[in-house]
Amino acid sequence: MSTYFEAIWQFLSITEVGLFAIGVTSFLASTVLPFGSEPYLLGFLEIHPEKYLDALAIASIANTLGGVSTWYLGALSNRLITSSSKFENHPKLLMYMNKYGSKLLVFSWLPVIGDVLSGLAGWMKLPLTPCFFYMLIGKSVRYIIIVATFLQFRY
């Protein structure tokens, strides 16, 4: 069994494959799937610390695109659901989203809550461009902190 994992680890340690894996896992981690991208990112950086900027850019963009896919799911659900929405049962959440709008998506990196915020932004038909940029800012800052902390304590 350990040789199986060693073979996978060797395959993922190839720079191009590893960066692709970071992109895929970062995208999936930002959808409604309960998935974490950090182990793949940090595992790649353990092998290729010199590629931290590439890994950081790919993780941030892919994670943001995953959030955008959740935004689209929210927008689609607004068109498909004619009855009372689950969002309407949470007036406080709607109040914050009405008050702060797309700026609230800076927190879209948070587990569980981030998916809800991204979906709610789509459901409320908030403009995609500002939503994208606020998601990108929040998710990038999170990855910058993770990578900087890892590299700081690694050396």
Number of C-alpha atoms within 10 A of each C-alpha: 5 7 8 8 10 11 11 11 14 10 13 20 19 14 15 11 13 23 23 16 20 28 25 18 22 26 26 21 23 30 24 17 11 10 14 15 19 17 11 20 25 19 16 24 21 15 14 15 16 10 13 19 12 11 24 21 16 22 28 26 19 22 30 29 21 24 32 26 21 25 28 20 19 23 20 15 16 18 10 9 9 8 7 8 12 7 15 10 10 10 10 11 15 18 11 11 19 14 11 11 17 23 16 20 29 21 19 27 26 16 14 14 12 22 27 21 26 32 28 25 27 25 21 17 15 18 12 15 11 14 25 20 16 20 29 24 18 20 25 22 15 15 20 16 11 16 20 12 11 15 15 9 7 10 5
